[in-house]
Amino acid sequence: VEADYFPAVEVSWAAKYAIDAWLRENCHQTELFTPQKPLTSPAGQAETDALTAEQWHRAIASGQSPSEIASRVRSGQVPTWATEILELTHSGERVLELGSGTAEISAFLATQGRKTVLLDYSRESLVFGNWVFSQLGLETETVAGDIRQPLALPDNSVDVVWSGGVLEHFSDDEITHILREARRVARRLVVSFVPNAKSMAYQIGRAHV
């Protein structure tokens, strides 16, 4: 009641993580949890918990089409974070989204006069984002890159850098690097939104993923 985080939605992540944790503890001998070949991270390092760029895109898009995303933006149905970013930015500012995914929030910002830049290590996501903008008759810049590496942008080249639901996927050292790079390219502000790390269900899920 009166929650700040998705107050009007019953978020499925907590239930999903609880189920995942139970399955891992109780079904680890089944074929479902047979160890798979380690995936390769964007940096080229084998990591058992890393997803490929294409897998990330499919997970984030969740079967949605650019037309569906554009229709939602056009009708004003935007995520809570979009309103927060809108209030923290100004019309005409160059706003960079780290881990742009479906580009839904950036597309909304563009309809409100922001000059958006999409950065993602999934080229499929960047193509998807361009299609969303095209559906809305808007333009955006795209940058392909791994945020764990130096960003391919000059110092102070954007006004605001922001990310939503991104930093919690990285180690403390990686987060430090990501924020330093974000600060380097941002003239005015760096903003990051992350899930509530104190949530018991979230902690259990993260420990078992």
Secondary structure, 3 states (H helix, E strand, C coil): CCCCCCCCCCCCHHHHHHHHHHHHHHCCCCHHHCCCCCEECCCCCEECCCCCHHHHHHHHHCCCCHHHHHHHHHCCCCCHHHHHHHHHCCCCCEEEEECCCCCHHHHHHHHCCCEEEEEECCHHHHHHHHHHHHHCCCCCEEEECCCCCCCCCCCCCEEEEEEECCHHHCCHHHHHHHHHHHHHHEEEEEEEECCCCCCHHHHHHHHHC
